[in-house]
Amino acid sequence: MRSVRDRIRHAISFELIGLLLVTPLGAWAFGTPLHDIGLVAVVSATIATGWNYLFNLGFDHALLRLRGSPRKSLALRIIHALMFEGGLLIVLLPFIAWYLGVSLMQALLMDVSFAAFYLVYTFIFNWVYDVLFPIPSAPRAPRMVKQAASSAGDQ
């Protein structure tokens, strides 16, 4: 299981790198001033940072309970990314419409575009993060302790 410090490093680095990529791309793609997209991106990232921490903590605990390990297969990584982005999309839609003064349909198009970007980014970032900072293995009991426990059970 990841430590609190590792989870904080993960969430902050995820959001900072994402902001550096999405702000200029969003301003260009939607013909919106950089500062408007920048503010939407910063507010969204702030909300997403909290969501990232809580969602990943809950997801890992669910995996630990259901599978005995927080390690993710390819299929679980896809489910993880879809669930993360889907939840975030629902929360951010009203804010985007309000701040940019656009219809809910336009905000949905923008939000879905950001979500599509972040869906791919989330998958790649988390995979690379797991390679650079592997999940620590659960400590194993020393062999002598296992043998002693086994021998005690035979008596």
Backbone torsions as a table, in degrees:
resi	resn	phi	psi	omega
1	MET	NA	144.3	-179.8
2	ARG	-76.3	148.9	178.1
3	SER	-79.5	165.7	177.2
4	VAL	-61.2	-43.0	179.5
5	ARG	-59.6	-43.1	179.2
6	ASP	-65.3	-41.1	179.1
7	ARG	-64.4	-38.0	178.3
8	ILE	-67.5	-44.0	176.6
9	ARG	-59.2	-42.9	179.6
10	HIS	-60.2	-52.0	-175.7
11	ALA	-63.6	-44.6	-177.7
12	ILE	-69.2	-44.4	-179.9
13	SER	-66.4	-37.1	176.9
14	PHE	-58.1	-48.8	-176.3
15	GLU	-70.2	-42.3	-179.1
16	LEU	-63.3	-46.2	179.2
17	ILE	-65.2	-41.6	178.0
18	GLY	-59.6	-44.0	178.7
19	LEU	-61.1	-42.8	-179.3
20	LEU	-63.3	-27.1	179.3
21	LEU	-89.7	-45.8	-169.5
22	VAL	-78.4	-29.4	-176.1
23	THR	-63.4	-55.7	179.0
24	PRO	-66.6	-35.3	178.7
25	LEU	-65.2	-42.5	179.7
26	GLY	-66.1	-42.7	178.8
27	ALA	-61.4	-42.4	179.6
28	TRP	-67.7	-47.9	-174.7
29	ALA	-65.8	-34.5	-175.6
30	PHE	-105.6	1.8	179.6
31	GLY	59.0	35.0	-178.5
32	THR	-108.8	144.5	179.6
33	PRO	-55.0	142.4	-178.0
34	LEU	-54.9	-40.3	-177.5
35	HIS	-68.4	-32.8	177.1
36	ASP	-69.2	-47.3	177.2
37	ILE	-65.2	-36.9	178.4
38	GLY	-60.4	-44.8	179.4
39	LEU	-66.7	-44.3	176.5
40	VAL	-58.5	-42.3	-179.3
41	ALA	-65.6	-41.6	-179.5
42	VAL	-66.7	-46.4	177.9
43	VAL	-62.4	-44.6	179.0
44	SER	-61.6	-41.3	-179.9
45	ALA	-66.5	-36.4	178.5
46	THR	-63.8	-46.6	176.6
47	ILE	-63.7	-43.6	-177.6
48	ALA	-65.5	-31.1	179.7
49	THR	-63.3	-46.2	176.6
50	GLY	-63.3	-43.3	178.3
51	TRP	-61.9	-42.2	179.7
52	ASN	-57.1	-49.9	-178.1
53	TYR	-62.0	-52.3	-176.6
54	LEU	-65.8	-44.5	-179.0
55	PHE	-62.4	-48.6	-178.1
56	ASN	-65.6	-36.9	176.5
57	LEU	-62.9	-48.5	179.1
58	GLY	-63.8	-41.5	-179.5
59	PHE	-63.9	-44.6	179.6
60	ASP	-64.8	-40.2	177.7
61	HIS	-64.2	-39.7	177.9
62	ALA	-63.1	-44.0	178.3
63	LEU	-62.8	-41.5	-179.8
64	LEU	-62.2	-42.7	-179.5
65	ARG	-69.8	-43.8	-174.6
66	LEU	-81.8	-33.9	-172.6
67	ARG	-120.0	-11.9	-179.6
68	GLY	85.2	1.5	-179.0
69	SER	-155.9	142.5	177.0
70	PRO	-83.9	3.7	-179.9
71	ARG	-70.1	143.8	-174.2
72	LYS	-113.2	134.2	171.8
73	SER	-80.7	175.7	176.9
74	LEU	-59.0	-46.3	179.9
75	ALA	-61.3	-42.5	178.9
76	LEU	-66.7	-33.6	176.6
77	ARG	-64.7	-38.7	178.8
78	ILE	-67.3	-46.2	177.3
79	ILE	-60.4	-43.9	179.0
80	HIS	-57.2	-49.6	-178.1
81	ALA	-64.8	-42.7	-179.9
82	LEU	-64.3	-44.2	179.8
83	MET	-66.2	-42.0	179.5
84	PHE	-60.6	-51.5	-176.7
85	GLU	-69.4	-35.9	177.6
86	GLY	-61.5	-45.1	177.8
87	GLY	-63.7	-41.5	-179.9
88	LEU	-67.5	-37.9	179.2
89	LEU	-59.0	-44.4	-179.5
90	ILE	-62.2	-39.5	-178.1
91	VAL	-73.2	-38.0	-172.0
92	LEU	-85.3	-21.8	-175.3
93	LEU	-52.6	-51.7	-178.8
94	PRO	-62.7	-37.2	179.5
95	PHE	-63.5	-46.2	-178.9
96	ILE	-60.9	-45.7	179.7
97	ALA	-60.9	-45.9	-177.8
98	TRP	-65.2	-52.3	-173.1
99	TYR	-67.4	-42.1	-178.1
100	LEU	-86.2	-5.5	178.5
101	GLY	63.7	40.6	-179.7
102	VAL	-116.1	165.1	178.0
103	SER	-67.8	162.5	176.2
104	LEU	-60.8	-34.3	179.0
105	MET	-66.5	-43.8	177.5
106	GLN	-64.8	-41.8	178.4
107	ALA	-62.8	-38.3	177.9
108	LEU	-63.0	-43.8	177.9
109	LEU	-60.3	-44.6	178.7
110	MET	-65.4	-46.1	-178.0
111	ASP	-62.9	-41.7	178.0
112	VAL	-64.8	-38.3	177.5
113	SER	-63.7	-45.2	176.7
114	PHE	-62.9	-41.9	179.9
115	ALA	-63.3	-39.9	178.0
116	ALA	-62.2	-43.8	176.5
117	PHE	-59.3	-50.0	-176.4
118	TYR	-70.6	-26.1	176.0
119	LEU	-61.5	-49.3	178.3
120	VAL	-67.2	-44.6	179.8
121	TYR	-60.7	-43.6	-179.8
122	THR	-60.0	-46.2	179.8
123	PHE	-59.8	-50.9	-177.6
124	ILE	-66.5	-46.9	-178.3
125	PHE	-58.8	-49.4	-176.7
126	ASN	-65.2	-36.2	177.7
127	TRP	-65.2	-48.9	179.5
128	VAL	-63.0	-41.3	179.6
129	TYR	-60.5	-43.7	179.4
130	ASP	-64.8	-29.8	177.0
131	VAL	-74.3	-44.6	-178.9
132	LEU	-72.0	-35.4	-178.2
133	PHE	-129.3	77.6	-175.4
134	PRO	-59.3	150.2	175.3
135	ILE	-67.4	127.3	-179.3
136	PRO	-62.4	142.1	176.4
137	SER	-73.0	149.7	176.3
138	ALA	-66.3	136.6	179.6
139	PRO	-63.5	139.3	179.5
140	ARG	-102.2	146.9	176.7
141	ALA	-69.7	141.3	177.5
142	PRO	-57.9	150.2	-176.2
143	ARG	-57.3	-40.4	-178.4
144	MET	-63.4	-38.1	179.7
145	VAL	-65.8	-41.4	178.0
146	LYS	-62.3	-43.8	-179.3
147	GLN	-66.0	-40.8	180.0
148	ALA	-64.5	-41.3	179.0
149	ALA	-65.6	-39.1	179.0
150	SER	-65.5	-43.1	-179.7
151	SER	-66.5	-38.3	179.9
152	ALA	-64.4	-34.7	179.5
153	GLY	-70.9	-22.6	-179.5
154	ASP	-77.0	-17.9	-174.8
155	GLN	-84.4	NA	NA
